[in-house]
């Protein structure tokens, strides 16, 4: 399975998350050799505006590279390949020298509502759905952001040499070349994911040409080596190859072994997403579930998601849990473990306390960028643990809602696997199993987006024959959570209230 010339080397995965950046090194048996993660805050000066200094991404990554190399005694030449896992639609306009012209507009930013509506009025939604995988024009899609920049920042628009997505920009810093990857462009709204080409009509509408965009490749394409400039900045070897990975959710699916039809993964990272591998694209005019290019050649996946997942818990931590953060720092433990303990003291169903977790709008199935977060049913006996647990339960209700729609489409889920940061919480995994009344598997290694990116890189450089073979040999199951029948009925009642709560508050947003 392994190229013998490479057996003593490492592969690296890097993951550009919404609230943290991660990097890891793996040996060719899939064992983690080194891991680094840095959490960061986004710039949110007003409602709907979410940005980040592009240089900050690169600064953090350089620190991660340095620490990873130190953990292998400085032997950077043993790193054979680097694969990327990226958040989706964050856009970075650059000048001809590769310098950012403004802060990155982060994918959860919703400033371009008017521009999304203009696109909606000028294009047939269903026809666009069939070639982009996206059922509607949205404020997240780079197409609406480019339109917004053209209208509101005309000087930036004129000066822009390339409109890059975040993955493209990092790959540019690594290689010096302008490359994109079709999985991330799946939600650009100007890329045809069935025929793998830009949509000329949309580019004309946006008043740009393909020259304003990078060369978009299929997942797993090796686009070159680490450049001399990058090597000098980071300590990485110019012999190390760079491979375009995939959107972080698909990388996570690959790293969890979700590579065959009927397998589903759920990821509760900053965002919440499900990946249901289907093979061919599944286009449904009634439910309009988004579909996504898979890293497996010729395959696609359904991908219902929410802009806010674990980010809701992070928001609660940052806003209300300063004491717990202080205790965690003093004891040198993870603050989320303390929050878990508090949540475990509250009963299943939180005695009627329910949360809507739509802090940045709602996507499938509500498709409402104006949706907001809601706490409902607060009583005098509800302590902090109840509020924390209601967040955990709200994401489980969201997952149950997704599964209901997937089942209505006639898809039989054979296996459900939990990955991402949320999978580290046994309490959260049990809540999801109880709410959805389904066995929930957790792999031995939960940073599956990093592992998936590394596996894609290894296959893209010929170290492994293919992703399916590599995954079967390297991915192990850690635990299976079975539903607690005593809680299933309680959650069925609360789930109905969760759905009704949104319906009855929708008109107020």
N, C-alpha and C positions, 0 to 999 in steps of 0.2 A: 504493500500500500504506500509506503514512504519511499521517496527517492533516496537511495542510499548515500548519495553525496551530501545530503542535507541533514542527516540524522542527528548531528550534534548541535544544530542551530535552533534558533527560536523564531517564532512569529509573533508579531505585535498587533493588538487590536486597539484602536482609539475610538472613543465614543463622545460625540459632541452633544451632550444633553442640554435640556432647557435650563436647568438650574445647577448642573455640575459637568465638569469634563473629567473623563477617566481614560486611563491607559493601562494595559496589562501585557505581560510577556508570557508565552506558553511554550513548553517544550513540545516535541512532536508526538507525545502520547496524550496531549491535551491537558497536562498538569500546569496549573498557574505557577509561574516562577517569580513574578513580581507584579504588584498592583499599586496604582496610585489614583486617588480621586480628590478633586478640588471643587468645593461648592462655591458658587458665586451668586451675587444678586443682580437683578435686572434693573434698568432705569425706567421708572414708571411715574413720570412727572404729572400726568393727568389721566383721567379715565380713557381707556382705549389705546393709550400710547405705551408701547413696550419696546425698549431699545437696549442695545448694549454696545460698548466701545469695541470695535472689531479687533483693535490691537490687544485688548485684554484677553480675548480667546487665545491669541498666539503667545502672549506672555505666559499664560497659565500652562499651555501645552509645552512650551520650552522647559518650564520647570518640571513637568511630568516626565519628559524625555530624559532630562538629566538624572532624576532620581531612579528611573527604571534602569538606565545604563549603569549607575553606581551599584545597583543590586546584582548585576552580573559582572562585578569587578571591572567595569570599564570596557568590557569586550564588546563594543558596539558592532564590530564586524560579524559577530555571531547572529545578529538580527537579520534574518534572511528577507523578510517582507513585512510590510505594514498594510493593514486593511482598515477601512473607515466605516464607522457606523454614525449616521448623522441625524439630528433633528431635521424636520422637513423644510419648511418654507422660508426660513430666515434669509433675507436678501441683503446683498452687499454690493453697492455700486462702487466701481474702482476707476481710477484714471489710467492713462496709458503706461504709467510707471508702476502700476499695481497697487497704488495707495488708495485706501478707502476715502471716499468723498464725503461721507457722513457716517453716523452710527448705523450699525446693522438694525434693520427693522425686523424684530423677532416675530416668529410665526404666529404667536398668540395676540399680536397687535391687531386692533380692529378699526383703525382710523379710516380705512378705505371702503367704508360701507357704501357711499355714494357711487364710487367707481365700480364696485362689484355689481351694483344695480344697473349701471350703464352697460356693463358687459352682458348682464342677464337680458336686458332689453334688446341687445343687438345680435345675440346668438341664440340658437335653439338649444335649450338646456339638455333635452334628451339626446340630441345628436352629439353634443359635446360630451355627455356622460358616456356614450358608446366608445369614444376614442380617448378620453382622458381618465376614465374611471371615477370621475367626480360627478355626483348627481346635481350639483348646483354651483353657480359662481359664489365665491366666498371671500371675505375680507382677508383670509389667511393666504390666499393664492398669490404668488408673485405677480401674476398678470394684473391684479387690481392694485398692487403696490407700485408697479411701473407706471400705471395710469395715474396714480396719485402723485408720484414724483413729477411726472410730466406737467400736471396741472398746478401743483403747489410749490414745487422746487424746480422751476424751469432751468435755472443755471446749473443745478446738479445734473439734470437730465441731459443738457447739452454737453457737459464735460465728461459724462460717463463713457468710458471706453468699453467696459464689459459690465453687464448686470450678472453678478455671480450669486449663487446660493452659498451658504456657509461651508458646506463640504467642498465646493469648488475652490473657495478661497483658501482653505487649509491645504488642499492638494496643490494649489499654486505655490503656497509658501514652502511646501515640501519638495516640489519638482521644478518649479519655474514655468510650468505649462498651464494652459487654461483648459481644464477638463471637467466635465460634469458626468453624472451617472443617472441612467434612466429611472431607477427606483425612486430617487429623490425628486426627479422632474415629473413623476407621476401626478403630483399635486401642484404643478406650476400653472396649469390651465392653458399652456401654450405648447404642450408636447403630446404627440399622439403615441400612446403606450401600446397600441396594437401594431402599428406600422413602424414604430421607432423613428419618428421624425418630427421636426417642428411643424406647428400648424400655421401655415402661411397667412390664412385669413386673420388669425388672432394677432400675429406679429404686425400685419398691416394696420389693424385697429389700434395697436399700441404704438405705432409709428417707430418701430425698430426693425432692423434686419438681422438675419442669423449671425452676422459678424459681430453684433453686440452681445452675443451669448457664447458660452464655451462649447467645445466639441463634446457632445453627449454620447457616452458609451454604455454598453450593457453592463450589468453587475458582474464583477469578477474580472474586469479588464485591467491588465497591467499597463499603466500609463508612463512608466519610466522609473528612473532611480532617484534617490535623494540627490538634490543638486549640491554643488560645491558650496554655494552660499548658505544653504540650509545646514549642511554639515558643519560649517564654521560656527553657525549660530547655536546648534543643538548638540553637537558631538555625535550625531548619527553618521553612519558610514555611507559613502557614496555608492557602495555595492548593494545597499539595501533597496529592494524594489518596492514600489508603491502601487497598490491595487485598489481600484474603486470598489467599495463594498456595497452597501445598500442603506436604505432608510433604517433607522435604528430599530424599528419594530420588526422588520423583516430579518435583520441581523440577529435579533433576539430569538426569533422563531428558528432560524438555522442553528443557533447555539443550543437550542433546547431539543432539537431533533424533529421539529415540525416541518418535515420535508415531503410528506405524502398526503394525498387527498384524504379528508375526513379528520385530520388532526387539527386542533386549535390551540393557540397559546393566548394567554391574557397577560398583559404587561401593565403593572401599576408602577410606573416611574413618575416623572413630573406630570406627564400626560397619562391617560388611560387608553389602551388600544387592545383590540383583539385581532389576531391573524388566523384566518380559516383557510387552509390550503385547498384549492378547488381544481387545479390543473388549468383548464381553459377559463377565460374571463366569464363571469356570471353577471349578465345584464338583466335586471329585473325592473320593469316599469312601475310596479306597485310600491316596492319597498326601497328601491334605489340605494342599495348598500354600496358603498365605495368599493372598487376593486383595485388591486395593486399588483405591480410586477413582482414576482417572486425571484429570489436569487437562483432557484433551480431553473436552468434554461427551459424555456417553453411553458413555464408554469405561472399561474397567477394566484391571488388570494383575495378573499373578502376582508375588508379592514374597517369595521366600525370603530370609531374612537371618540374621545372627548378631549378637549383642549386642556382641561384640568383633571388630574387624577391625584397622584401623591402630592402634587403641588398644593392641594387643599389642606392636607395635613401639615405641610411645611408652613403654609400661611398661618395656620392656627398656632403652630409652634412659635413662629417668629413674633406673633402678635400677642399671645396670651401665656406663653410658657417660659418667661425669663427665669423664674425660680427653678424650674426643671433643668433648664440649660446650665444654670450655675451649679446645681448638684451634679449633673453629668460631667462637667468640667472638673470639679473637685475630685470626683471618684474615677475619672478617666474612663467613662463608659459612654455608650451611645445614647443620646437623649431620647431617640425613638423607642428604645427599650423601656425607658421610664414611662413614656406615653402609653405604651402597650400595657404596662402594669396597671395604670390608672383605668384604662378602657376595660380591662378584664374584670374590674370590680363592678362594672355596670352589667345588668342582665341583658340577655339577648332581646333585641327589640327596643331597648332603652326606655321601657315603659311609655312608649308612644312618642318619644322625641325623634323626629325625622329631619334629615337635611337634604336640600337640593344642592349639589356641589358645583353649580354652574357659575364659577367665579369669573370666567372669561367667555361667557356665552355658552351655548349648547350646540353640539353638532348632531350626529345621528342619534335618535330618529327625529329630534325636535327641529333641527336646523333653524335655530333662533340665536342670532348674534347678540340680541338684546337681553337674553336670559341672565338672571342674577342668582347668587347663592341665597338660600333661605334656611333658617332654623324654624321648625314648626312644632308646637306642642310642648313648650317649655313649662315645667312645673317647679315648685319651690324645692323639691327634693333632688332636682337634677344638678349634680356636682360636675366638676370639670371632666371626670372620667366618662360621664354620659355623653358630653359634647364630642369628646374624642371618638368614642365608640360609634356615635351616629355618623361620623365622617367615614369610618371604615365600612359601616353598613351601607351608606349611600352609594359607594363605589361598587359594592356587591349587587345592589339593586340595579344599577346601571348595566352591570354585566348580565344579570338575569334578563333584562329587557332585550339586550342584544341577542342572547341565546334564543329567546322566544321568536324573534324575527328570523333568525337563521333557520330554526326548525320549520317555520312556516314556508320557507323557500324549498323545503324538501331535502335539506342537508342533514345527514346523520353524523353527529359528532361522535367519533369513536374514542377519542382521547382528548382531555383538556389538561393543559399544562400551565402552571403559574410561574412567571419569571419576573425579573426586575426587582427593584428595592422592596416592593410590597411582599414579595415571596419570602423575604427573610423573617417576616412576622408570622409565627405559627397561629396567633390569634386571628389575624386577618385572613389567612388561608382557610381556617376552620369556618369563619363567618361566610366566606364565599362559597364553600362547599355546602353549608347549611342553607343559605339563601337560594342557591341555584339547584339544590338537591341533586348534586352530581359529584362523583369522585374527582378530586383535584390533585394532580401529580405535581411534585416539585423536583426538579433535577438536582443532582448533587452540587452543581455549581450554578448559582443564580445570576451571575453577571454574564448572561448569555449573549447580550449584544456585543460585548467585547470578544467573547469566544467565537461567536458567529462571524464577526469581522475578520478575526484571525484565520478561521477556517476558510473563508472566501479568499483571503490573501494567499493562503497555502495552496489552494486549488488553482488560483489564477496564475501562480508561478510554477505549477507542475510538481509541487512537493507531494500533494495527494492527487489521486486519480480523479475523484469527483466528491462533491459535498455529501451526497447520501452515504457513500462508503465510509468517508472519514467520520461522519457523525455517528454512525452505528457502532463504530469501534471506540469512540472517544467520550460519548455522552452517557452518563450514568444517572439512574433515578435515586433520589435520596429518600423520599417519603410520599405517601399517598394519604390525603385527608378524605375521610368518608363522612357523609352527612350525619349529623346528630338529629335523629328523628324527633327528639323532644323540642327542637328549635324550629324545625321546618314549618310547622303550622303557624307559629308566631310570625315568622318572616313572610309567609304567604299573605297574612293580613296586612303587615306593614308595607309590603311591596305594592299592594293595591292602593294603599294610602299615598305612597311615594308617587305613583303614576297620576293619581287624582290630584295630588297637591300641585304638580306642575300644570295640569290642565286648568285648575282653578286660579292659579296665579299668573298664567301666561299673559293675560290681557293687562296685567298691572306693570309689567316690565317696561 
